[in-house]
């Protein structure tokens, strides 16, 4: 009995939390009746029916587009997003691949305009050391704690 | 009850507050990698006059605010009064970058709500916008006399943002500009 009341209270609490959270986010979008204009049909057509010179290029272009984040819809990559910016950038990636540009050159083109933020895989540099090595540190810390706590029990 | 039992709770609270604080801090993603660099090369028609071609040199000579806007952009309307004010009080030369818009719709919008722009670059395909790293409207760039981007703001400008982020840089630029002029003359 007690358990069920506690359980219900918890569900209510979690529900209330989500409602308040959602309430904080939704009005921002509701105010702006139009967040962005739809990509024009010419653009969509030229992206979707892009002709690559080599089949291998197409594979590379798609893989690269998947590794780049759309600057507008920040949780979608260039393939998934339908925003005009994503379509434009995807077309740019396709064109650059077709011209024989290397992955590095294309990534450089994107980051020089939109920042490192478009990379799904962050660069390894001083500001991202914690991001890259943090999990390893945590793992070592966990190992140490586990080792000492087990040794104490024995 | 042993105090160590509360250690996980303390850790979770600590981690939670760090995350909340980190999320509040201004995102560095909005800072343009182009800050401190010259405006990219472009060649686009003017919105008002199809025959007139504007290039990166049209954006040099004096300090100006490049404002990315579109007639379909709802948020842009909220910063429009401020832009009108800036233009009327002659605080800065305001140049528009009309982004992925229809020429007639854009002209109609300016006619109806007033035109704060000394010139408007018409960019229906977003080609200059891509080189600037524009990913939404509105965006504003403060460009100095030499065509170098000094500041960028993503989102609708308000008076507070103007005073806090743009006015100090503008003041600094106009001081150095007038110094140079007096030493030249």
Interface residues (C-beta under 8 A of the other chain):
Chain A: X31 X32 X33 X34 X35 X36 X37 X40 X43 X71 X72 X84 X85 X88 X89 X92 X111 X112 X113 X114 X115 X117
Chain B: X28 X29 X31 X32 X33 X34 X70 X72 X73 X74 X75 X100 X101 X125 X126 X130 X131 X132 X133 X134 X135 X136 X137
